[in-house]
Amino acid sequence: MSRVPLAIVLGLAGLAAYIAAAVTLADWAGAAALGGLRWVVQPLYFLAAGLLWVIPMRWLMLWAARK
């Protein structure tokens, strides 16, 4: 099997798992008692969660493009 189709399948499955984990964690953290800091913590969390998926996807793309 070529690396590209495998990387596509792994990437889509990994991205779906990452989204599920990020949403679940955000829901759990939203229910936790953050007090008055909720408006500060929430945007920082979503900024980090919105950018961190790039790291494993970059690795996966570089691996798929390798000969």
N, CA, C and O of each residue as an XYZ file, in Angstrom:
268
protein
N       0.850     -1.185      0.000
C       0.000      0.000      0.000
C       0.894      1.245      0.000
O       1.888      1.314      0.722
N       0.527      2.195     -0.801
C       1.251      3.447     -0.883
C       1.074      4.256      0.408
O       0.092      4.089      1.130
N       2.017      5.108      0.673
C       1.940      5.915      1.893
C       0.835      6.969      1.835
O       0.249      7.306      2.864
N       0.549      7.484      0.664
C      -0.426      8.570      0.550
C      -1.834      8.136      0.960
O      -2.451      8.816      1.781
N      -2.369      7.034      0.425
C      -3.704      6.627      0.882
C      -3.732      6.289      2.372
O      -4.709      6.583      3.061
N      -2.667      5.676      2.864
C      -2.586      5.364      4.292
C      -2.562      6.646      5.116
O      -3.221      6.729      6.153
N      -1.813      7.639      4.666
C      -1.748      8.918      5.376
C      -3.101      9.622      5.362
O      -3.469     10.269      6.343
N      -3.838      9.507      4.276
C      -5.172     10.120      4.205
C      -6.110      9.482      5.220
O      -6.814     10.176      5.953
N      -6.110      8.156      5.252
C      -6.982      7.452      6.200
C      -6.581      7.771      7.635
O      -7.436      8.091      8.460
N      -5.291      7.686      7.938
C      -4.814      7.999      9.285
C      -5.066      9.458      9.650
O      -5.424      9.764     10.787
N      -4.882     10.343      8.697
C      -5.101     11.762      8.951
C      -6.549     12.080      9.254
O      -6.837     12.832     10.185
N      -7.462     11.521      8.482
C      -8.888     11.770      8.723
C      -9.347     11.166     10.047
O     -10.096     11.792     10.797
N      -8.891      9.941     10.329
C      -9.255      9.299     11.593
C      -8.651     10.059     12.776
O      -9.313     10.269     13.792
N      -7.407     10.461     12.633
C      -6.748     11.213     13.701
C      -7.381     12.575     13.923
O      -7.523     13.020     15.062
N      -7.758     13.229     12.852
C      -8.400     14.537     12.973
C      -9.770     14.418     13.633
O     -10.143     15.260     14.451
N     -10.513     13.383     13.282
C     -11.812     13.169     13.926
C     -11.647     12.894     15.420
O     -12.414     13.406     16.236
N     -10.649     12.087     15.776
C     -10.390     11.800     17.190
C      -9.934     13.060     17.924
O     -10.327     13.290     19.067
N      -9.103     13.878     17.267
C      -8.618     15.117     17.880
C      -9.780     16.083     18.127
O      -9.864     16.696     19.191
N     -10.661     16.218     17.157
C     -11.810     17.116     17.311
C     -12.705     16.637     18.446
O     -13.158     17.436     19.266
N     -12.959     15.335     18.492
C     -13.790     14.790     19.564
C     -13.162     15.038     20.928
O     -13.857     15.407     21.875
N     -11.858     14.839     21.031
C     -11.165     15.066     22.300
C     -11.168     16.549     22.672
O     -11.380     16.891     23.836
N     -10.939     17.422     21.712
C     -10.895     18.864     21.992
C     -12.259     19.381     22.435
O     -12.345     20.196     23.353
N     -13.320     18.914     21.790
C     -14.671     19.350     22.150
C     -15.061     18.794     23.514
O     -15.661     19.497     24.327
N     -14.721     17.530     23.763
C     -15.027     16.926     25.059
C     -14.287     17.645     26.176
O     -14.868     17.929     27.223
N     -13.018     17.940     25.963
C     -12.237     18.656     26.967
C     -12.772     20.068     27.182
O     -12.814     20.547     28.315
N     -13.177     20.731     26.118
C     -13.744     22.081     26.248
C     -15.055     22.038     27.021
O     -15.325     22.910     27.847
N     -15.864     21.022     26.752
C     -17.125     20.874     27.471
C     -16.878     20.591     28.945
O     -17.555     21.147     29.809
N     -15.914     19.731     29.231
C     -15.570     19.400     30.613
C     -15.000     20.627     31.326
O     -15.366     20.902     32.469
N     -14.116     21.359     30.667
C     -13.511     22.544     31.281
C     -14.545     23.648     31.458
O     -14.475     24.421     32.413
N     -15.506     23.725     30.537
C     -16.562     24.722     30.663
C     -17.456     24.440     31.847
O     -17.977     25.363     32.472
N     -17.638     23.166     32.162
C     -18.478     22.793     33.300
C     -17.718     22.922     34.612
O     -18.329     23.052     35.673
N     -16.392     22.888     34.549
C     -15.587     23.013     35.765
C     -15.668     24.447     36.291
O     -15.969     25.385     35.552
N     -15.402     24.584     37.538
C     -15.474     25.904     38.171
C     -14.216     26.701     37.825
O     -13.160     26.506     38.427
N     -14.340     27.593     36.857
C     -13.222     28.453     36.493
C     -13.359     29.840     37.116
O     -12.454     30.666     37.000
N     -14.434     30.085     37.746
C     -14.635     31.377     38.382
C     -14.690     32.505     37.376
O     -15.264     32.351     36.298
N     -14.102     33.631     37.717
C     -14.112     34.797     36.845
C     -13.107     34.727     35.716
O     -13.104     35.599     34.847
N     -12.248     33.710     35.702
C     -11.215     33.604     34.669
C     -11.690     32.876     33.413
O     -10.910     32.672     32.483
N     -12.940     32.491     33.381
C     -13.452     31.731     32.248
C     -13.277     32.467     30.924
O     -12.938     31.843     29.919
N     -13.497     33.756     30.902
C     -13.391     34.532     29.667
C     -11.950     34.650     29.195
O     -11.713     34.954     28.026
N     -10.975     34.416     30.080
C      -9.564     34.449     29.685
C      -9.114     33.062     29.226
O      -8.414     32.926     28.223
N      -9.519     32.052     29.961
C      -9.060     30.696     29.689
C      -9.670     30.138     28.408
O      -8.984     29.471     27.633
N     -10.931     30.402     28.186
C     -11.621     29.833     27.029
C     -11.002     30.245     25.687
O     -10.751     29.367     24.861
N     -10.746     31.519     25.429
C     -10.112     31.865     24.140
C      -8.711     31.283     23.994
O      -8.316     30.893     22.895
N      -7.957     31.219     25.086
C      -6.614     30.635     25.016
C      -6.685     29.143     24.691
O      -5.883     28.627     23.913
N      -7.654     28.461     25.296
C      -7.826     27.037     25.009
C      -8.176     26.820     23.535
O      -7.572     25.980     22.868
N      -9.143     27.571     23.034
C      -9.565     27.373     21.652
C      -8.479     27.791     20.662
O      -8.387     27.220     19.575
N      -7.668     28.765     21.016
C      -6.532     29.127     20.165
C      -5.530     27.979     20.102
O      -5.067     27.604     19.024
N      -5.200     27.427     21.268
C      -4.251     26.306     21.311
C      -4.836     25.081     20.611
O      -4.155     24.440     19.811
N      -6.087     24.755     20.907
C      -6.716     23.578     20.294
C      -6.861     23.744     18.788
O      -6.804     22.766     18.043
N      -7.045     24.964     18.349
C      -7.189     25.216     16.923
C      -5.889     25.147     16.152
O      -5.898     25.017     14.928
N      -4.762     25.233     16.858
C      -3.463     25.213     16.190
C      -2.657     23.936     16.415
O      -1.810     23.598     15.588
N      -2.897     23.230     17.494
C      -2.065     22.073     17.839
C      -2.221     20.890     16.881
O      -1.318     20.058     16.788
N      -3.332     20.800     16.177
C      -3.523     19.691     15.254
C      -2.529     19.751     14.094
O      -2.296     18.748     13.418
N      -1.948     20.922     13.867
C      -1.029     21.107     12.739
C       0.241     20.278     12.921
O       0.802     19.782     11.944
N       0.694     20.126     14.161
C       1.963     19.431     14.417
C       1.919     17.975     13.949
O       2.782     17.579     13.165
N       0.948     17.152     14.393
C       0.943     15.773     13.890
C       0.594     15.672     12.403
O       1.069     14.763     11.722
N      -0.225     16.586     11.895
C      -0.559     16.542     10.471
C       0.651     16.872      9.611
O       0.824     16.301      8.534
N       1.485     17.789     10.078
C       2.709     18.123      9.349
C       3.622     16.895      9.274
O       4.169     16.573      8.219
N       3.773     16.221     10.412
C       4.593     15.020     10.445
C       4.035     13.965      9.491
O       4.786     13.322      8.757
N       2.723     13.793      9.508
C       2.090     12.795      8.653
C       2.281     13.129      7.171
O       2.546     12.238      6.365
N       2.149     14.396      6.814
C       2.336     14.807      5.420
C       3.778     14.619      4.969
O       4.026     14.181      3.846
N       4.727     14.947      5.838
C       6.129     14.756      5.489
C       6.450     13.264      5.344
O       7.214     12.875      4.461
N       5.872     12.443      6.202
C       6.082     11.002      6.112
C       5.497     10.457      4.815
O       6.120      9.621      4.161
N       4.311     10.918      4.436
C       3.660     10.434      3.218
C       4.421     10.864      1.970
O       4.422     10.149      0.968
N       5.060     12.011      2.020
C       5.770     12.513      0.840
C       7.167     11.917      0.683
O       7.786     12.053     -0.372
N       7.659     11.264      1.719
C       8.986     10.660      1.658
C       8.994      9.491      0.689
O       8.002      8.773      0.568
N      10.089      9.302      0.010
C      10.198      8.198     -0.953
C      10.850      6.990     -0.308
O      11.027      5.962     -0.961
